[in-house]
Amino acid sequence: MFAQEDEVDTELAIASESEADEIEEAEETLPDQTGADEIEEAEETLPDQTGADEIEEAEEIPPDQAPVDDGRAWYVVHCYSGREQKLKHNLEQRIESLGMQDKIFQVVIPTEDEMEVRQGKRRTVERRIFPGYVLVQMIMDDDSWYAVRETSGVTGFVGMGNKPTPLRPAEIDSIMARMESEAPKIKVTFKKGEKVRIIDGPFDEFIGVVDEIDMERAQVRVLVSFFGRETPVELDFLQVERT
């Protein structure tokens, strides 16, 4: 009986030693360290640093798109009204002949598209925003001042006294925005109290009196005599014309 117990104890001891060996081997191959190594390797290749480098590179503006800060500014040149295009041509020729392209950069006539109604027909025309004035982008010094001032058709610079005054960035941005606007401005040829003819809508061919003009909504309120009473009618600018 004791011999059997000894055999059982021996088998248990052998089993315990075998299990201990297996546990030890298992611990040696546990994935925690391998996982740690993999995590460490993964962290070394994480994209955050790469992304930071890319962002830093993206923030570097290409030279051809970087804002120019060489002293150039926009100035207003006065000429006779109706001679703006001729002045622009003369000035561009003078810039080329004198080799002043490094000091005088752009000559612009501010214009915008305008829609008007004539004889019941709508048409879009190009209108000068500032008749008698031309914009010149330049670096102002004695040479560039003289080149512009002595161009045929120029009557002077706009400024305080004899000193040309550059336009503020906000001013030139506003002018350029008007020039680049896709929607044509509607020309209003009538004013409050004037008689107008309705040329479109249910009151077509009615004559009325302008009571109110809403420039923001591009609408006009016209008082129309209807059944012996004055009736206010809201109309689009393009639905009426002066009589």
C-alpha positions, 0 to 999 in steps of 0.5 A: 500500500505504501509502495503504491503511495510512493509511486503516486507521489513520484508521479505527482512530483514528476508531473509537477516538475514537468508542469513547472518546466512547461510554465517556465518555457511558456513564460519565456515565450510570452508575447508581452516582451515581444509585444513591447518590442513591437510597440517600441518599433511601431512607435519609432515609425509612427507618422506623427513626426512625419506628419509634423514635417509635412505640415512644416513643409506645407506651411512654407509658401512657394516663392512664386506665391509668397506676398511681395514686400518690396515697397510696391503699392497702388497709386491713383493717377488722374486723367481726362474722363474718357481717356483712361484706355489711351492713358493705359496704352501710353503708360504701358508703352513708356514702361517698356521703352524706359525698362521700368518693369522692375518698378512699375508693375500693373496699370488697371482701369477699374471697371464692373459689369452693369445691367441696364434696360433700354427700350424694354431690352436688357443688356450688360455693359462695362462701366468705369467705376472711377471715371477719369482715374487709373490705378498703377501698382509701383515702387515709388521713387524719383525715377518711377514718379517721373516716368508716370507723371510725364506720360502723355495724358496724366494730369497728376497723382492723387495725394496730399499736396505734391506727394502721391498717397498710396491706397490702403490694402483694404481699399484696393481689395474692395476695388478688386472684389468689385471688378471680379464680381460675377453678378452684374450691377443693376443700373438704376436710372430713376429716383423717388418721385419720378414716373416709370413704366412697368415693362414686365409682370401683371402690371405690364405697361402701367405707369406709376410713381416711384415711392421707394428704392431698396438698393440692397434687395434691388427692388423698387416700390411703385404706386400704380393707379388701379381702380381709382386707387393708388396701389403699391407694387413691389418690382425688380429694378429690371421690371421698370424703366423711366418714361 
